[in-house]
Amino acid sequence: MLVRSLETPQMRVGLVITSAIILLALLGPTFAPHSPSAYVAPPFSGPSGAAPLGTDFLGRDVLSRVLYGGR
């Protein structure tokens, strides 16, 4: 049954997406541009070179916090 389900395109797409999410959760901290607790810009700043997804209410990089949060 498992072998037959791998033949369907939906199963393959789902497996690729799930694998990508797991890989990102495991390797995310490696690619994070800053420490999750580092203050990089003024609070609530929009996307910039220092913080690609902007900053939170304390001025911490949202991208770094998301990548570390996957663990």
PDB file of N, CA, C, O and CB in Angstrom:
ATOM      1  N   MET A   1       0.822  -1.181   0.000  1.00  0.00           N
ATOM      2  CA  MET A   1       0.000   0.000   0.000  1.00  0.00           C
ATOM      3  C   MET A   1       0.874   1.257   0.000  1.00  0.00           C
ATOM      4  O   MET A   1       0.567   2.214  -0.710  1.00  0.00           O
ATOM      5  CB  MET A   1      -0.940  -0.008   1.204  1.00  0.00           C
ATOM      6  N   LEU A   2       1.937   1.271   0.768  1.00  0.00           N
ATOM      7  CA  LEU A   2       2.824   2.429   0.819  1.00  0.00           C
ATOM      8  C   LEU A   2       3.518   2.649  -0.522  1.00  0.00           C
ATOM      9  O   LEU A   2       3.661   3.787  -0.968  1.00  0.00           O
ATOM     10  CB  LEU A   2       3.864   2.253   1.928  1.00  0.00           C
ATOM     11  N   VAL A   3       3.943   1.577  -1.157  1.00  0.00           N
ATOM     12  CA  VAL A   3       4.612   1.686  -2.448  1.00  0.00           C
ATOM     13  C   VAL A   3       3.653   2.245  -3.491  1.00  0.00           C
ATOM     14  O   VAL A   3       4.047   3.082  -4.303  1.00  0.00           O
ATOM     15  CB  VAL A   3       5.157   0.318  -2.895  1.00  0.00           C
ATOM     16  N   ARG A   4       2.408   1.797  -3.481  1.00  0.00           N
ATOM     17  CA  ARG A   4       1.425   2.311  -4.442  1.00  0.00           C
ATOM     18  C   ARG A   4       1.106   3.772  -4.188  1.00  0.00           C
ATOM     19  O   ARG A   4       0.871   4.522  -5.135  1.00  0.00           O
ATOM     20  CB  ARG A   4       0.145   1.488  -4.385  1.00  0.00           C
ATOM     21  N   SER A   5       1.093   4.194  -2.927  1.00  0.00           N
ATOM     22  CA  SER A   5       0.793   5.590  -2.631  1.00  0.00           C
ATOM     23  C   SER A   5       1.928   6.510  -3.063  1.00  0.00           C
ATOM     24  O   SER A   5       1.683   7.676  -3.373  1.00  0.00           O
ATOM     25  CB  SER A   5       0.519   5.765  -1.146  1.00  0.00           C
ATOM     26  N   LEU A   6       3.161   6.014  -3.090  1.00  0.00           N
ATOM     27  CA  LEU A   6       4.286   6.822  -3.553  1.00  0.00           C
ATOM     28  C   LEU A   6       4.238   7.074  -5.061  1.00  0.00           C
ATOM     29  O   LEU A   6       4.935   7.955  -5.564  1.00  0.00           O
ATOM     30  CB  LEU A   6       5.593   6.144  -3.187  1.00  0.00           C
ATOM     31  N   GLU A   7       3.432   6.316  -5.772  1.00  0.00           N
ATOM     32  CA  GLU A   7       3.294   6.501  -7.211  1.00  0.00           C
ATOM     33  C   GLU A   7       2.399   7.686  -7.559  1.00  0.00           C
ATOM     34  O   GLU A   7       2.430   8.167  -8.691  1.00  0.00           O
ATOM     35  CB  GLU A   7       2.743   5.244  -7.841  1.00  0.00           C
ATOM     36  N   THR A   8       1.611   8.158  -6.612  1.00  0.00           N
ATOM     37  CA  THR A   8       0.700   9.270  -6.897  1.00  0.00           C
ATOM     38  C   THR A   8       1.432  10.602  -6.780  1.00  0.00           C
ATOM     39  O   THR A   8       2.284  10.764  -5.906  1.00  0.00           O
ATOM     40  CB  THR A   8      -0.511   9.242  -5.939  1.00  0.00           C
ATOM     41  N   PRO A   9       1.109  11.558  -7.652  1.00  0.00           N
ATOM     42  CA  PRO A   9       1.779  12.862  -7.600  1.00  0.00           C
ATOM     43  C   PRO A   9       1.505  13.606  -6.291  1.00  0.00           C
ATOM     44  O   PRO A   9       2.380  14.316  -5.796  1.00  0.00           O
ATOM     45  CB  PRO A   9       1.337  13.719  -8.777  1.00  0.00           C
ATOM     46  N   GLN A  10       0.318  13.457  -5.730  1.00  0.00           N
ATOM     47  CA  GLN A  10      -0.016  14.150  -4.484  1.00  0.00           C
ATOM     48  C   GLN A  10       0.881  13.675  -3.345  1.00  0.00           C
ATOM     49  O   GLN A  10       1.317  14.476  -2.518  1.00  0.00           O
ATOM     50  CB  GLN A  10      -1.496  13.929  -4.122  1.00  0.00           C
ATOM     51  N   MET A  11       1.151  12.400  -3.303  1.00  0.00           N
ATOM     52  CA  MET A  11       2.001  11.850  -2.244  1.00  0.00           C
ATOM     53  C   MET A  11       3.439  12.346  -2.403  1.00  0.00           C
ATOM     54  O   MET A  11       4.102  12.665  -1.416  1.00  0.00           O
ATOM     55  CB  MET A  11       1.962  10.305  -2.263  1.00  0.00           C
ATOM     56  N   ARG A  12       3.908  12.407  -3.626  1.00  0.00           N
ATOM     57  CA  ARG A  12       5.274  12.887  -3.871  1.00  0.00           C
ATOM     58  C   ARG A  12       5.416  14.351  -3.470  1.00  0.00           C
ATOM     59  O   ARG A  12       6.392  14.727  -2.820  1.00  0.00           O
ATOM     60  CB  ARG A  12       5.652  12.706  -5.352  1.00  0.00           C
ATOM     61  N   VAL A  13       4.451  15.174  -3.856  1.00  0.00           N
ATOM     62  CA  VAL A  13       4.491  16.593  -3.505  1.00  0.00           C
ATOM     63  C   VAL A  13       4.444  16.755  -1.985  1.00  0.00           C
ATOM     64  O   VAL A  13       5.206  17.540  -1.421  1.00  0.00           O
ATOM     65  CB  VAL A  13       3.315  17.356  -4.170  1.00  0.00           C
ATOM     66  N   GLY A  14       3.568  16.028  -1.335  1.00  0.00           N
ATOM     67  CA  GLY A  14       3.467  16.089   0.121  1.00  0.00           C
ATOM     68  C   GLY A  14       4.746  15.647   0.811  1.00  0.00           C
ATOM     69  O   GLY A  14       5.147  16.227   1.820  1.00  0.00           O
ATOM     70  N   LEU A  15       5.382  14.625   0.268  1.00  0.00           N
ATOM     71  CA  LEU A  15       6.634  14.134   0.833  1.00  0.00           C
ATOM     72  C   LEU A  15       7.754  15.154   0.660  1.00  0.00           C
ATOM     73  O   LEU A  15       8.566  15.338   1.567  1.00  0.00           O
ATOM     74  CB  LEU A  15       7.025  12.808   0.181  1.00  0.00           C
ATOM     75  N   VAL A  16       7.808  15.818  -0.490  1.00  0.00           N
ATOM     76  CA  VAL A  16       8.826  16.844  -0.722  1.00  0.00           C
ATOM     77  C   VAL A  16       8.614  18.030   0.221  1.00  0.00           C
ATOM     78  O   VAL A  16       9.574  18.528   0.809  1.00  0.00           O
ATOM     79  CB  VAL A  16       8.796  17.316  -2.194  1.00  0.00           C
ATOM     80  N   ILE A  17       7.379  18.482   0.371  1.00  0.00           N
ATOM     81  CA  ILE A  17       7.087  19.614   1.255  1.00  0.00           C
ATOM     82  C   ILE A  17       7.414  19.268   2.706  1.00  0.00           C
ATOM     83  O   ILE A  17       8.024  20.070   3.414  1.00  0.00           O
ATOM     84  CB  ILE A  17       5.609  20.028   1.129  1.00  0.00           C
ATOM     85  N   THR A  18       7.015  18.091   3.145  1.00  0.00           N
ATOM     86  CA  THR A  18       7.296  17.664   4.513  1.00  0.00           C
ATOM     87  C   THR A  18       8.797  17.542   4.757  1.00  0.00           C
ATOM     88  O   THR A  18       9.292  17.946   5.809  1.00  0.00           O
ATOM     89  CB  THR A  18       6.607  16.332   4.806  1.00  0.00           C
ATOM     90  N   SER A  19       9.514  16.991   3.795  1.00  0.00           N
ATOM     91  CA  SER A  19      10.964  16.856   3.922  1.00  0.00           C
ATOM     92  C   SER A  19      11.642  18.223   3.992  1.00  0.00           C
ATOM     93  O   SER A  19      12.581  18.414   4.765  1.00  0.00           O
ATOM     94  CB  SER A  19      11.528  16.048   2.748  1.00  0.00           C
ATOM     95  N   ALA A  20      11.169  19.172   3.186  1.00  0.00           N
ATOM     96  CA  ALA A  20      11.741  20.514   3.197  1.00  0.00           C
ATOM     97  C   ALA A  20      11.527  21.198   4.549  1.00  0.00           C
ATOM     98  O   ALA A  20      12.427  21.870   5.054  1.00  0.00           O
ATOM     99  CB  ALA A  20      11.129  21.358   2.076  1.00  0.00           C
ATOM    100  N   ILE A  21      10.358  21.033   5.123  1.00  0.00           N
ATOM    101  CA  ILE A  21      10.060  21.637   6.425  1.00  0.00           C
ATOM    102  C   ILE A  21      10.932  21.024   7.520  1.00  0.00           C
ATOM    103  O   ILE A  21      11.458  21.741   8.371  1.00  0.00           O
ATOM    104  CB  ILE A  21       8.567  21.460   6.773  1.00  0.00           C
ATOM    105  N   ILE A  22      11.083  19.723   7.500  1.00  0.00           N
ATOM    106  CA  ILE A  22      11.923  19.051   8.498  1.00  0.00           C
ATOM    107  C   ILE A  22      13.376  19.465   8.340  1.00  0.00           C
ATOM    108  O   ILE A  22      14.059  19.719   9.333  1.00  0.00           O
ATOM    109  CB  ILE A  22      11.793  17.524   8.379  1.00  0.00           C
ATOM    110  N   LEU A  23      13.854  19.536   7.110  1.00  0.00           N
ATOM    111  CA  LEU A  23      15.230  19.949   6.858  1.00  0.00           C
ATOM    112  C   LEU A  23      15.465  21.389   7.305  1.00  0.00           C
ATOM    113  O   LEU A  23      16.500  21.698   7.895  1.00  0.00           O
ATOM    114  CB  LEU A  23      15.565  19.799   5.376  1.00  0.00           C
ATOM    115  N   LEU A  24      14.517  22.256   7.027  1.00  0.00           N
ATOM    116  CA  LEU A  24      14.637  23.650   7.456  1.00  0.00           C
ATOM    117  C   LEU A  24      14.630  23.762   8.974  1.00  0.00           C
ATOM    118  O   LEU A  24      15.363  24.575   9.536  1.00  0.00           O
ATOM    119  CB  LEU A  24      13.503  24.490   6.864  1.00  0.00           C
ATOM    120  N   ALA A  25      13.813  22.959   9.645  1.00  0.00           N
ATOM    121  CA  ALA A  25      13.774  22.998  11.107  1.00  0.00           C
ATOM    122  C   ALA A  25      15.101  22.522  11.699  1.00  0.00           C
ATOM    123  O   ALA A  25      15.554  23.054  12.713  1.00  0.00           O
ATOM    124  CB  ALA A  25      12.615  22.135  11.636  1.00  0.00           C
ATOM    125  N   LEU A  26      15.719  21.531  11.075  1.00  0.00           N
ATOM    126  CA  LEU A  26      16.981  21.018  11.594  1.00  0.00           C
ATOM    127  C   LEU A  26      18.162  21.928  11.273  1.00  0.00           C
ATOM    128  O   LEU A  26      19.052  22.105  12.105  1.00  0.00           O
ATOM    129  CB  LEU A  26      17.237  19.642  11.040  1.00  0.00           C
ATOM    130  N   LEU A  27      18.177  22.501  10.079  1.00  0.00           N
ATOM    131  CA  LEU A  27      19.315  23.305   9.644  1.00  0.00           C
ATOM    132  C   LEU A  27      19.069  24.808   9.714  1.00  0.00           C
ATOM    133  O   LEU A  27      19.974  25.586   9.411  1.00  0.00           O
ATOM    134  CB  LEU A  27      19.680  22.933   8.247  1.00  0.00           C
ATOM    135  N   GLY A  28      17.886  25.231  10.099  1.00  0.00           N
ATOM    136  CA  GLY A  28      17.533  26.642  10.141  1.00  0.00           C
ATOM    137  C   GLY A  28      18.479  27.513  10.939  1.00  0.00           C
ATOM    138  O   GLY A  28      18.882  28.569  10.452  1.00  0.00           O
ATOM    139  N   PRO A  29      18.850  27.113  12.149  1.00  0.00           N
ATOM    140  CA  PRO A  29      19.771  27.955  12.932  1.00  0.00           C
ATOM    141  C   PRO A  29      21.117  28.181  12.241  1.00  0.00           C
ATOM    142  O   PRO A  29      21.783  29.183  12.500  1.00  0.00           O
ATOM    143  CB  PRO A  29      20.008  27.326  14.290  1.00  0.00           C
ATOM    144  N   THR A  30      21.517  27.270  11.377  1.00  0.00           N
ATOM    145  CA  THR A  30      22.764  27.425  10.637  1.00  0.00           C
ATOM    146  C   THR A  30      22.682  28.601   9.668  1.00  0.00           C
ATOM    147  O   THR A  30      23.674  29.295   9.447  1.00  0.00           O
ATOM    148  CB  THR A  30      23.096  26.139   9.878  1.00  0.00           C
ATOM    149  N   PHE A  31      21.504  28.825   9.091  1.00  0.00           N
ATOM    150  CA  PHE A  31      21.319  29.871   8.092  1.00  0.00           C
ATOM    151  C   PHE A  31      20.786  31.178   8.674  1.00  0.00           C
ATOM    152  O   PHE A  31      20.622  32.153   7.941  1.00  0.00           O
ATOM    153  CB  PHE A  31      20.386  29.386   7.027  1.00  0.00           C
ATOM    154  N   ALA A  32      20.519  31.214   9.952  1.00  0.00           N
ATOM    155  CA  ALA A  32      19.987  32.430  10.572  1.00  0.00           C
ATOM    156  C   ALA A  32      21.038  33.532  10.546  1.00  0.00           C
ATOM    157  O   ALA A  32      22.182  33.308  10.942  1.00  0.00           O
ATOM    158  CB  ALA A  32      19.533  32.153  12.025  1.00  0.00           C
ATOM    159  N   PRO A  33      20.658  34.726  10.082  1.00  0.00           N
ATOM    160  CA  PRO A  33      21.637  35.800   9.975  1.00  0.00           C
ATOM    161  C   PRO A  33      22.067  36.404  11.324  1.00  0.00           C
ATOM    162  O   PRO A  33      23.147  36.988  11.416  1.00  0.00           O
ATOM    163  CB  PRO A  33      21.078  36.881   9.110  1.00  0.00           C
ATOM    164  N   HIS A  34      21.243  36.272  12.361  1.00  0.00           N
ATOM    165  CA  HIS A  34      21.544  36.856  13.670  1.00  0.00           C
ATOM    166  C   HIS A  34      21.142  35.870  14.766  1.00  0.00           C
ATOM    167  O   HIS A  34      20.459  34.877  14.515  1.00  0.00           O
ATOM    168  CB  HIS A  34      20.808  38.220  13.856  1.00  0.00           C
ATOM    169  N   SER A  35      21.575  36.165  15.962  1.00  0.00           N
ATOM    170  CA  SER A  35      21.112  35.419  17.128  1.00  0.00           C
ATOM    171  C   SER A  35      19.634  35.758  17.333  1.00  0.00           C
ATOM    172  O   SER A  35      19.225  36.881  17.038  1.00  0.00           O
ATOM    173  CB  SER A  35      21.967  35.761  18.414  1.00  0.00           C
ATOM    174  N   PRO A  36      18.822  34.820  17.828  1.00  0.00           N
ATOM    175  CA  PRO A  36      17.401  35.121  18.005  1.00  0.00           C
ATOM    176  C   PRO A  36      17.135  36.179  19.072  1.00  0.00           C
ATOM    177  O   PRO A  36      16.041  36.742  19.117  1.00  0.00           O
ATOM    178  CB  PRO A  36      16.660  33.864  18.357  1.00  0.00           C
ATOM    179  N   SER A  37      18.107  36.455  19.923  1.00  0.00           N
ATOM    180  CA  SER A  37      17.900  37.458  20.970  1.00  0.00           C
ATOM    181  C   SER A  37      18.661  38.760  20.720  1.00  0.00           C
ATOM    182  O   SER A  37      18.654  39.652  21.568  1.00  0.00           O
ATOM    183  CB  SER A  37      18.312  36.889  22.301  1.00  0.00           C
ATOM    184  N   ALA A  38      19.317  38.875  19.562  1.00  0.00           N
ATOM    185  CA  ALA A  38      20.089  40.084  19.252  1.00  0.00           C
ATOM    186  C   ALA A  38      19.175  41.196  18.751  1.00  0.00           C
ATOM    187  O   ALA A  38      18.256  40.953  17.970  1.00  0.00           O
ATOM    188  CB  ALA A  38      21.174  39.780  18.204  1.00  0.00           C
ATOM    189  N   TYR A  39      19.435  42.398  19.202  1.00  0.00           N
ATOM    190  CA  TYR A  39      18.689  43.575  18.746  1.00  0.00           C
ATOM    191  C   TYR A  39      19.386  44.112  17.504  1.00  0.00           C
ATOM    192  O   TYR A  39      20.552  44.500  17.567  1.00  0.00           O
ATOM    193  CB  TYR A  39      18.599  44.679  19.871  1.00  0.00           C
ATOM    194  N   VAL A  40      18.684  44.138  16.376  1.00  0.00           N
ATOM    195  CA  VAL A  40      19.331  44.491  15.112  1.00  0.00           C
ATOM    196  C   VAL A  40      18.817  45.790  14.503  1.00  0.00           C
ATOM    197  O   VAL A  40      19.484  46.369  13.646  1.00  0.00           O
ATOM    198  CB  VAL A  40      19.144  43.381  14.127  1.00  0.00           C
ATOM    199  N   ALA A  41      17.659  46.257  14.923  1.00  0.00           N
ATOM    200  CA  ALA A  41      17.073  47.478  14.351  1.00  0.00           C
ATOM    201  C   ALA A  41      16.025  48.009  15.321  1.00  0.00           C
ATOM    202  O   ALA A  41      15.695  47.337  16.299  1.00  0.00           O
ATOM    203  CB  ALA A  41      16.440  47.204  12.937  1.00  0.00           C
ATOM    204  N   PRO A  42      15.500  49.195  15.070  1.00  0.00           N
ATOM    205  CA  PRO A  42      14.432  49.723  15.925  1.00  0.00           C
ATOM    206  C   PRO A  42      13.195  48.806  15.896  1.00  0.00           C
ATOM    207  O   PRO A  42      12.963  48.109  14.907  1.00  0.00           O
ATOM    208  CB  PRO A  42      14.045  51.154  15.474  1.00  0.00           C
ATOM    209  N   PRO A  43      12.420  48.808  16.960  1.00  0.00           N
ATOM    210  CA  PRO A  43      11.213  47.969  17.005  1.00  0.00           C
ATOM    211  C   PRO A  43      10.251  48.255  15.850  1.00  0.00           C
ATOM    212  O   PRO A  43      10.108  49.393  15.404  1.00  0.00           O
ATOM    213  CB  PRO A  43      10.490  48.176  18.326  1.00  0.00           C
ATOM    214  N   PHE A  44       9.611  47.212  15.390  1.00  0.00           N
ATOM    215  CA  PHE A  44       8.603  47.251  14.327  1.00  0.00           C
ATOM    216  C   PHE A  44       9.138  47.821  13.018  1.00  0.00           C
ATOM    217  O   PHE A  44       8.382  48.417  12.252  1.00  0.00           O
ATOM    218  CB  PHE A  44       7.417  48.065  14.776  1.00  0.00           C
ATOM    219  N   SER A  45      10.431  47.647  12.751  1.00  0.00           N
ATOM    220  CA  SER A  45      10.993  48.092  11.473  1.00  0.00           C
ATOM    221  C   SER A  45      10.524  47.155  10.373  1.00  0.00           C
ATOM    222  O   SER A  45      10.308  45.965  10.602  1.00  0.00           O
ATOM    223  CB  SER A  45      12.548  48.142  11.529  1.00  0.00           C
ATOM    224  N   GLY A  46      10.374  47.693   9.202  1.00  0.00           N
ATOM    225  CA  GLY A  46       9.995  46.882   8.048  1.00  0.00           C
ATOM    226  C   GLY A  46      11.189  46.085   7.537  1.00  0.00           C
ATOM    227  O   GLY A  46      12.287  46.179   8.086  1.00  0.00           O
ATOM    228  N   PRO A  47      10.972  45.312   6.500  1.00  0.00           N
ATOM    229  CA  PRO A  47      12.068  44.529   5.920  1.00  0.00           C
ATOM    230  C   PRO A  47      13.212  45.431   5.452  1.00  0.00           C
ATOM    231  O   PRO A  47      12.992  46.505   4.892  1.00  0.00           O
ATOM    232  CB  PRO A  47      11.553  43.684   4.745  1.00  0.00           C
ATOM    233  N   SER A  48      14.428  44.966   5.696  1.00  0.00           N
ATOM    234  CA  SER A  48      15.630  45.706   5.292  1.00  0.00           C
ATOM    235  C   SER A  48      16.758  44.703   5.107  1.00  0.00           C
ATOM    236  O   SER A  48      16.554  43.496   5.243  1.00  0.00           O
ATOM    237  CB  SER A  48      16.019  46.804   6.352  1.00  0.00           C
ATOM    238  N   GLY A  49      17.932  45.198   4.801  1.00  0.00           N
ATOM    239  CA  GLY A  49      19.082  44.329   4.646  1.00  0.00           C
ATOM    240  C   GLY A  49      19.490  43.665   5.956  1.00  0.00           C
ATOM    241  O   GLY A  49      19.968  42.530   5.960  1.00  0.00           O
ATOM    242  N   ALA A  50      19.302  44.366   7.057  1.00  0.00           N
ATOM    243  CA  ALA A  50      19.662  43.820   8.370  1.00  0.00           C
ATOM    244  C   ALA A  50      18.631  42.820   8.879  1.00  0.00           C
ATOM    245  O   ALA A  50      18.974  41.882   9.598  1.00  0.00           O
ATOM    246  CB  ALA A  50      19.821  44.946   9.379  1.00  0.00           C
ATOM    247  N   ALA A  51      17.371  43.018   8.508  1.00  0.00           N
ATOM    248  CA  ALA A  51      16.286  42.141   8.966  1.00  0.00           C
ATOM    249  C   ALA A  51      15.339  41.875   7.790  1.00  0.00           C
ATOM    250  O   ALA A  51      14.411  42.653   7.565  1.00  0.00           O
ATOM    251  CB  ALA A  51      15.509  42.783  10.177  1.00  0.00           C
ATOM    252  N   PRO A  52      15.557  40.794   7.038  1.00  0.00           N
ATOM    253  CA  PRO A  52      14.773  40.534   5.823  1.00  0.00           C
ATOM    254  C   PRO A  52      13.258  40.439   6.037  1.00  0.00           C
ATOM    255  O   PRO A  52      12.495  40.755   5.125  1.00  0.00           O
ATOM    256  CB  PRO A  52      15.247  39.266   5.202  1.00  0.00           C
ATOM    257  N   LEU A  53      12.811  40.015   7.210  1.00  0.00           N
ATOM    258  CA  LEU A  53      11.370  39.956   7.495  1.00  0.00           C
ATOM    259  C   LEU A  53      10.939  41.054   8.458  1.00  0.00           C
ATOM    260  O   LEU A  53       9.801  41.054   8.927  1.00  0.00           O
ATOM    261  CB  LEU A  53      11.000  38.592   8.072  1.00  0.00           C
ATOM    262  N   GLY A  54      11.826  41.978   8.755  1.00  0.00           N
ATOM    263  CA  GLY A  54      11.508  43.044   9.695  1.00  0.00           C
ATOM    264  C   GLY A  54      11.896  42.662  11.111  1.00  0.00           C
ATOM    265  O   GLY A  54      12.556  41.648  11.342  1.00  0.00           O
ATOM    266  N   THR A  55      11.469  43.502  12.066  1.00  0.00           N
ATOM    267  CA  THR A  55      11.780  43.242  13.464  1.00  0.00           C
ATOM    268  C   THR A  55      10.505  43.173  14.296  1.00  0.00           C
ATOM    269  O   THR A  55       9.443  43.637  13.880  1.00  0.00           O
ATOM    270  CB  THR A  55      12.716  44.321  14.014  1.00  0.00           C
ATOM    271  N   ASP A  56      10.633  42.590  15.468  1.00  0.00           N
ATOM    272  CA  ASP A  56       9.488  42.459  16.365  1.00  0.00           C
ATOM    273  C   ASP A  56       9.396  43.683  17.278  1.00  0.00           C
ATOM    274  O   ASP A  56      10.041  44.699  17.021  1.00  0.00           O
ATOM    275  CB  ASP A  56       9.598  41.161  17.205  1.00  0.00           C
ATOM    276  N   PHE A  57       8.609  43.590  18.325  1.00  0.00           N
ATOM    277  CA  PHE A  57       8.363  44.732  19.209  1.00  0.00           C
ATOM    278  C   PHE A  57       9.577  45.134  20.038  1.00  0.00           C
ATOM    279  O   PHE A  57       9.571  46.197  20.658  1.00  0.00           O
ATOM    280  CB  PHE A  57       7.223  44.420  20.129  1.00  0.00           C
ATOM    281  N   LEU A  58      10.621  44.300  20.062  1.00  0.00           N
ATOM    282  CA  LEU A  58      11.843  44.652  20.790  1.00  0.00           C
ATOM    283  C   LEU A  58      13.004  44.964  19.850  1.00  0.00           C
ATOM    284  O   LEU A  58      14.081  45.334  20.318  1.00  0.00           O
ATOM    285  CB  LEU A  58      12.235  43.520  21.727  1.00  0.00           C
ATOM    286  N   GLY A  59      12.816  44.827  18.541  1.00  0.00           N
ATOM    287  CA  GLY A  59      13.875  45.107  17.587  1.00  0.00           C
ATOM    288  C   GLY A  59      14.709  43.898  17.210  1.00  0.00           C
ATOM    289  O   GLY A  59      15.814  44.048  16.688  1.00  0.00           O
ATOM    290  N   ARG A  60      14.197  42.699  17.465  1.00  0.00           N
ATOM    291  CA  ARG A  60      14.915  41.471  17.116  1.00  0.00           C
ATOM    292  C   ARG A  60      14.493  41.013  15.724  1.00  0.00           C
ATOM    293  O   ARG A  60      13.352  41.231  15.315  1.00  0.00           O
ATOM    294  CB  ARG A  60      14.647  40.352  18.164  1.00  0.00           C
ATOM    295  N   ASP A  61      15.412  40.379  14.994  1.00  0.00           N
ATOM    296  CA  ASP A  61      15.169  39.913  13.632  1.00  0.00           C
ATOM    297  C   ASP A  61      14.142  38.786  13.622  1.00  0.00           C
ATOM    298  O   ASP A  61      14.330  37.762  14.279  1.00  0.00           O
ATOM    299  CB  ASP A  61      16.479  39.444  12.983  1.00  0.00           C
ATOM    300  N   VAL A  62      13.055  38.976  12.875  1.00  0.00           N
ATOM    301  CA  VAL A  62      11.978  37.983  12.824  1.00  0.00           C
ATOM    302  C   VAL A  62      12.440  36.719  12.096  1.00  0.00           C
ATOM    303  O   VAL A  62      12.109  35.615  12.528  1.00  0.00           O
ATOM    304  CB  VAL A  62      10.733  38.573  12.128  1.00  0.00           C
ATOM    305  N   LEU A  63      13.191  36.852  11.011  1.00  0.00           N
ATOM    306  CA  LEU A  63      13.668  35.681  10.272  1.00  0.00           C
ATOM    307  C   LEU A  63      14.510  34.777  11.160  1.00  0.00           C
ATOM    308  O   LEU A  63      14.314  33.562  11.169  1.00  0.00           O
ATOM    309  CB  LEU A  63      14.479  36.114   9.050  1.00  0.00           C
ATOM    310  N   SER A  64      15.431  35.348  11.895  1.00  0.00           N
ATOM    311  CA  SER A  64      16.285  34.545  12.788  1.00  0.00           C
ATOM    312  C   SER A  64      15.438  33.841  13.846  1.00  0.00           C
ATOM    313  O   SER A  64      15.692  32.683  14.178  1.00  0.00           O
ATOM    314  CB  SER A  64      17.357  35.436  13.470  1.00  0.00           C
ATOM    315  N   ARG A  65      14.452  34.526  14.365  1.00  0.00           N
ATOM    316  CA  ARG A  65      13.605  33.934  15.404  1.00  0.00           C
ATOM    317  C   ARG A  65      12.762  32.793  14.841  1.00  0.00           C
ATOM    318  O   ARG A  65      12.537  31.800  15.532  1.00  0.00           O
ATOM    319  CB  ARG A  65      12.695  35.003  16.026  1.00  0.00           C
ATOM    320  N   VAL A  66      12.294  32.915  13.609  1.00  0.00           N
ATOM    321  CA  VAL A  66      11.512  31.844  12.969  1.00  0.00           C
ATOM    322  C   VAL A  66      12.408  30.636  12.712  1.00  0.00           C
ATOM    323  O   VAL A  66      12.002  29.503  12.971  1.00  0.00           O
ATOM    324  CB  VAL A  66      10.874  32.341  11.636  1.00  0.00           C
ATOM    325  N   LEU A  67      13.615  30.862  12.207  1.00  0.00           N
ATOM    326  CA  LEU A  67      14.513  29.745  11.920  1.00  0.00           C
ATOM    327  C   LEU A  67      14.939  29.031  13.185  1.00  0.00           C
ATOM    328  O   LEU A  67      15.034  27.804  13.187  1.00  0.00           O
ATOM    329  CB  LEU A  67      15.736  30.230  11.170  1.00  0.00           C
ATOM    330  N   TYR A  68      15.196  29.751  14.255  1.00  0.00           N
ATOM    331  CA  TYR A  68      15.535  29.112  15.524  1.00  0.00           C
ATOM    332  C   TYR A  68      14.320  28.431  16.139  1.00  0.00           C
ATOM    333  O   TYR A  68      14.455  27.406  16.806  1.00  0.00           O
ATOM    334  CB  TYR A  68      16.110  30.137  16.500  1.00  0.00           C
ATOM    335  N   GLY A  69      13.142  28.990  15.920  1.00  0.00           N
ATOM    336  CA  GLY A  69      11.917  28.435  16.490  1.00  0.00           C
ATOM    337  C   GLY A  69      11.534  27.085  15.919  1.00  0.00           C
ATOM    338  O   GLY A  69      10.761  26.354  16.539  1.00  0.00           O
ATOM    339  N   GLY A  70      12.051  26.737  14.757  1.00  0.00           N
ATOM    340  CA  GLY A  70      11.747  25.447  14.154  1.00  0.00           C
ATOM    341  C   GLY A  70      12.303  24.279  14.936  1.00  0.00           C
ATOM    342  O   GLY A  70      11.808  23.157  14.823  1.00  0.00           O
ATOM    343  N   ARG A  71      13.324  24.533  15.724  1.00  0.00           N
ATOM    344  CA  ARG A  71      13.908  23.448  16.516  1.00  0.00           C
ATOM    345  C   ARG A  71      12.922  22.961  17.523  1.00  0.00           C
ATOM    346  O   ARG A  71      13.224  22.047  18.290  1.00  0.00           O
ATOM    347  CB  ARG A  71      15.184  23.894  17.211  1.00  0.00           C
TER     348      ARG A  71
END
